[in-house]
Amino acid sequence: MLPGRMLFSDGKTVWTYVKEGNEVQINNVKNDDNAITPTNIFTIYEKGFLFKFAGEQTTNGMVYQLVELVPVDPKKELFKIKLTIKQER
């Protein structure tokens, strides 16, 4: 997620809320095998990415695990993906 933006998707449509302009952008999901989608976000690390556990953080009494994904191919348009995952107790 980009600062000031929230992304929602049902796998067919993507809604991007831009806080600064109080605007919603609606787009169709592109069928790109390299795209990050809600259906592949949890398996994307299996090929083409190195992953690293980056630690834990506590916010408002909730514990989150931090994971970083870095593409193996340095020519990819992504530099790093950071995931913050709520830890269930």
N, C-alpha and C positions, 0 to 999 in steps of 0.2 A: 504494500500500500504506500502510496506517495503521501507526504505530509499534506493535510488539508483535503484529502480525497478518501472516499470510502467506495469500495468495489463490491458489487453484489452480482451473482450469476446463478442461473438455474441450468447451465450447460448449453443453453440455446441462445440466451440473450444476456448481455452484460449491461448493468446499470452503474454508472459512475456518478457519485454525488460529489460536486465541487463546492466545498463549504464557503470559500471566499465569495463566489458569485451566486450562492444559493441556487445552484443549477444542477440538473440531472442530465447526463448524456446517455443515450440508449443506442447500443450497437448489437449486431448479430455476432455470435461467436464465430471466429474464423477457424476452419479446420486445418490447423497447422500442427504437424506431428511434434514440432519443437516448442509449441506454446505451453504455458503453464495454465492449467485449468483446474476447476474444483475436483474433477475426477482423477487427475494425475498428481496433484500436489503432494500426496503422501507416498507416492511410489517413484517420483521423479529422480530421487537420489540413486535408484538402482542402476541407472546407466547414464553416463555423461556428466555426473557430478561427484565431487568428493564431499563428504559430510563430516561435521565436527560438532561434538557437544560443547557448547560455549559457556555452560554454567547454569546457575539458577538465579532467579530474582524474585523478591517478594514485594508485592504491591497490594496495598490495602488488605493485608493479611492473607492474600492468595499467593501460592507458590507457582512460578512459571519456569519451565525448562526452555533454554535457549539453544537453538540448533542453527548452524550456518551451512549453507550449500554453496559450493563454488564450482563453476563449470570446469571440466577437464580441458576443454578447448578454449584457449585464451581469446579466440576471435569471436566467441559468442557475444551477443549484444548485452548479456547480463554479466555483471561483475560478481555479485553475491546475492543470495537470497537468505534472509533471516526469518526464522520461524519462532514465534513465541507460543508455547503450548502449555495450557493450564494443566497442572499436575493434580490428579485426583488422589484423594487420600483414602 
